[in-house]
Amino acid sequence: MLILLPLVGVAIAFPFSGGSSDDTINYRSTETLYLNEYWYEYESISAGDSIQFSVQSSPGPISFAIADHPFKEFPLVDETFQTTFTSQLSYNDFEYYQIFLNPGSQISYQYTSDFPVDFIILDGNNFNNWYYFEGYSAYTELLASTGNTGVLNIPDGYQDYYVVVYNPIEGQVANVQVQLDIYATDIPDLSSAYYYAIGVDSISQNSITVPSSGSWYFFVYADPLYNPYESVDITFDVTYDTSAHPVSVQDQWASARPTLIWILIIAGGFLIITTIARKKQKANKDKMKQPQGASTASKTSTVSTSSSSATSASTTSMKTTSANMNATSSQTLASTLKKKYKCTRCGAEMEADAVFCPNCGKKREGRSLGVPLKTTPGNRTYCNFCGAKLPKDGKFCESCGTPIVR
């Protein structure tokens, strides 16, 4: 109950206290985004409130948007764009272009080289296999070629694709130029946002005034159509300014109160169930602790004389059985203690609790970790090394294996 009392005060009393809230909410952080990932935050603000923001990214560009809905509600569109890269490849060097594509997308390629090179298009898993000289499967593989053109219709989707050029010939430096025309399907259309900037490295300090009340989101998106890197580091500073329409603490907590009350109900129910279970457990323990004689006495006081005699006879029988069991257990223990073992090396008899053979000194189980440096004179009763009692005619201590000099 002591745990629930503070929550009750928060859920019911505090929303009606005379507090006030700050007029700004700030989000400032540096994060790492991988290809096709996005970072977002949101706040509930009123029409006429403002959002100030600035964003930087490195080493590649990002897309930034502010909207009054979650990311998944952006419409999906098909886009076409072109990219070109050139590279000077020494022996065993390679260059690649990475892009995330959905089903139905298409890559049209054209490349030229002054020396033969390998041109390969594969997915992420097979790219790793190729890089580590393991077995791989490629969608397109043109070996030792100075140029070619073609089209790859993406058979699978929702994954990364790598366009690779590689110089496999020792002693040559290949100058390669690659042009890719990419048709990408189901791309989130950030241009539908209230504010957006596509494929930029930075956004200087800027601000907008929101036209409607509700939840307003900002998104920093590692857009795979514009960012060729596997990851980018982003730094953002976004402030929601509600000074035009400040929201009181009472309103904030009053809106959260129904949720808190449900939490209290669930916590209270759990506490009641736990209390009942503990009481039952305690009652069962008390029954187990009750003496058997008292229980027998209470039963015999409510039955007839003949029933009492039967109970007495039954008790006598139980005592006899218990005595027999104790006798049997004692016999079993005695037979175990009298049991003899034979040494696996010399065949001499060993006591049940002997660790070493008294005749040859071999350890009964496992192996000895060293040779004792002490010896015990034959006229001693106890071992000089471990203090155990010595066998009458033995040559070694049964406990530690120390030699006995007679």
N, C-alpha and C positions, 0 to 999 in steps of 0.2 A: 504493500500500500504506500510506503514511503516513496517508492519510485514513481507511482502514478500521480501523487499530489502536485509535483512541479508541472507535469504535463497538463493537468486540469487547469492550473492557474494560467498557463500559456494559452491554452485553447479557448478559455472562456473569459478570463478577467483581462488579460493584457491587451486584446484588441480595443478595449474601451478606455485604455489609459490615455494620458494626454501627450504622447510622444510625437515626434516629427521625423521625417526621413531626409536624407541628403537628396539634393536635386540632380546629381549626376551619378552615372554608373559607368565605370571604366573597365575595358578589357585591353590589357597590354601583355604581350608575350612573344617569345621566339620559339618556333616549332619546326619540325621536319615533316614534310609531306612527301609521300611516294606517289608515283605516277597514278593518276586518276583518283587520288584521295582529295578530300576537302575538309577544311576546318570551319566550324560555324559557332556562333553564339546568338542569343536573342533576348529581347526584353519586351515587356508590355508597356507601351507608351501611348500618349494621346495625340490626336491631330494637332499640328502646330509645333510639336516638340522637334528637336533637331538631333542629328547624329553627325559627330565629327570623326574623321578617320584619316589615317595614313598607313601605307603598306609598302614593304620592300621585300624582294625575293632574290635569291642567288643559288646556283649559277644560272638558272633558267627562268623564263617568264611564268607568270600565273594569271589567272582570271579572277576578278573580284566583282561581287554583286551585293546589292542590298535590296531585299524583297520582303513582302508581307506574307510569305508562305514558306514551307520547308523546301529543301533542295529537290526532293522527289517530285514535287509538283511543277517543276520547270517542264515546258513542252519539249518533246524530242523531235529533232529535225535531222535531215541528211545534209552533209556538207562535202564540198569538193575543194581541195587545196593542193598546192604544189610546193615541193621542197627540193633543193639541190645542195649537194655537198661534194667537195673535191678533196683529194688526199694524195700524199706522196708516200708510197708504201715501200719500205725496205724489205729484205727477205724476212719472212715469218711475221711481218706486221699485218694488222687488219684494222678496218674501220667499220663501224656499224651505225645504223639508224634504228631507233626503237619507237614503236607506236602501239597503242592499245586500240583494238578494233572489235566491233560487234559483228554478229552474223550478217551476211549480205554485203559486207564491205568489199572493196576492190583496191588492189595495188597495181598500177601501171608503171613499168620501169623501163629505163633506157640508160645504158652506161657505155663508156668508152675507156680504153687504156692503151698506152703505148707499148706495154709488155703484157703477156698473158697473166690473168688473175682468175681466182675463183669467185664466182658470184652466187650467193646462197640466201634463201629466205626460209626461216624456220621459226618455231614458237619458242617460248622462254625455256622450257625444260630441255628441248633438243639443242638450244643454243649453249646451255651449260654443258651438256654432254660433248658437243663439238669442241668447246673450249678446253675441256679436260681430256681430249683425245679418246673419248669413249664412243660407243655406238650411238648413232643419231639418225633421225629421219627428217628430211627437208622437203618443203613444199616446192621449192625451185632450187636446182643445183646445176650451175654451168661451170665446168672445170676448165682451167687453162684457156680462157677466152679473152680476146681483146675488145669485145663489145657485143651487145645484143639488146633486143627489145622484147617485151612480153607483158602479159597481163596475168595476175593471180587473183582469182575469185576466192575470197576467204571461205573455206569450207566449215571451219569451226569458229567460234566467237568468244567474246568476253575474255580475252587474254592478250598478252603482249606478243608482238611479232617483231623479228629482227631481220633487217636487210644488211647483209655482210659482204664486204669485198676483202679478199685475202691474197697476199703475195706468197705463193708456195715455192718460188724458184730462187735458188741461191745465186748471188752475184748480180742481181738486177734490182733496179729501183723503178717501180711502176707509178706513173702519174695517172690517177683515175678520176673520172668525173661521173657522178650518178645523179639522175633526175627522176624523181618520184611524183606521179600524179595520183593522189589518194582520194577515193570516194568512201566516206565514212558514214555509217548509218547510226540512227538513234543517239544523236549527240544532244546533251542538255543545252537548250537555247537560253543562255543567260541574258540575251538581249531583251527578253521579256521582263527583266527586273526593273524596278523603279530607277536604280542606278547600276551601271555596269561598266567594267573596263576589261577588255579581252586581250590576252597575250601581252601583258606589260611586266616590266621589271620593277617598277615602283609607281606609287601614287602619292604625290605631295599632299600636304595637309589640305583637306577639303571638308565640306559639310553639306548636308541636305536637310530640308524640313519635310517631315512625313505628312502626307495628305490625309491620312485616316488613322483612327485609333485601332489598337490591336497589337499583336505580336509582330515585331520587326526583326528580321534576321540579317546577319551579314555572313558572306561566304568567301573563303579564300580557297581557290580550286587549282590543283596541279593539273591543268588541262593537257591531256595527252596529244591534242592536235597541235599545240604550240610549244610544248616543252619537250625537248629531246632527251632530257636527263632522267635518270631513274629516281632521283629525289631532289628536292629543293628545300632550302632553309628560308622560312618566312618570318618576318617581324611585323606585327600589326599593333596599332594603337587606335582603338575605337571607343568613343565616349557617347553614351546616351544622355542627352541633356533634357531633363523634364522640368526645368525651372519655369517654363511657360505654363505648365499645368502640373504643379507638384502633387504627388500622390501621398496621402497621409499614411502613417504607420497603422492607424486604425483600419483604413480601407484594405491595406495589404494583408493584415492578419485576419480581418473579417472574411476575406475571400479564401484564406487558407484554413479557416476554422472547421468547415465540414470534414476536410481530410483528417485533421487532427482528432476530431471527435471519433471518427471511424477507427483510428489507430488506438484511441483509448478503449473503445468497446472491445476490440480484438485482444488488446493487452489484458483488460479486465477478465475476459472469458478465459484466457490462458492461465491467469493467476488463480481463478476459481477451480479450474480443472486440476491444476498442480496441487492446490491445497487438499482437495478431496482425495487425490491419489496418495498423498503423503499420509493422510489420516488412515486410509485403508492399509497402507504398508505398515504403519505403526501398530495397528490392531493385530495384524497377522504376526508381527514379531512378538507381541505380548502373549498371544496364544502359544507360540512355539516355546516361550520361556516358562510357561505354567508347568509345575511339577506333575509327573505322571501319577504319583500316589494320591495327590489331592483330587485329580480328575476321577480316579477309581473310587475314592471315598464318596464323592458327590453322587456318583452313579449308584453305588450300593445302598445309599440312604433312601432311594426312591423305588427300590424293587423289593420283591418278597424274599423270605429266608432261603428258599430253594435257589433263587437266582443268585443270592449272595454266595451260597456254597459253590455254585457253578463258576462264579467269577474267581473265587479263591482257588478252586482247582485249576482254572485256566492260568492264573498268576503263577501257581506252583510249577505248572508245565513250562511256562515261559522262562522261569528262572532256571529250570533244569536244562532247557535247550540252550540258554545263554551260557550256563556252566560248561556244557558239552562243547560249545563253539570255542570258549576260552581255552579249554583243555586241548582241543584240536590245533588251535593257533599256537599254543605253547610247544606242542609236539613238532609242528612244522618248523618253528623257529629253531628248536633244538637240533632237528635233523639238518637244517641249513648250516648251523654253526659247526656241526660235526663233519660236514662235507669236506672231502679232501680233493686236492688238485694235483696233477702230475706235471713236473717241469717238462717243457717241450724240448729242452736240450739234453738233460741227463736222465730224466725219468724219475727223479726222486719225488717223494710225496711232499706236498706243501699245504699249510693250513689255509682255511677259506679266506682269512684276512691277510695272508702273507703277500707282500709286494715283490720280494726277491726270493729266489730259490736258496734254501739254507745250505745246499750241497755244492752248487756251482756258481751261485751269485747272479744268475740270469734273471732279468726283470720279467714278471709274469705277463704283463701286457705292455704294448708300446715298445719304446726303446730307451736305454739308459743314455742320459745326456752328457755323461762324463765318467771318469774313473776316480773313486774316492782317494784322497791323499792320506787319510788316516787309517790306522788299523786298530783292532781291539784285542788285547791279550786274552788267551783262552780261559784264564782264571776269573775273568770278569763276568758279572751277572747281567750288566746292561751295556749297551753299545756306547763307545766313546764318541761317536759322531752324532747320532740322533737320540740316544737315550732310551731306545726301545729294549725290551727284555730279550735276551739272546736265547736261541734254541740250545738244548742241552749238548748235542753232539754236532751242531752245525758248523760249517766253515765260513758262512756269510750271514750278516744280519738280514732277517726277513723283511725289515722295514725299509732300509736304505741301501743294502748291498755291501756294506763295509766288510772287508775281509777279517776273519777271526784267526789270530795266530795262536796255535796250540803247541 
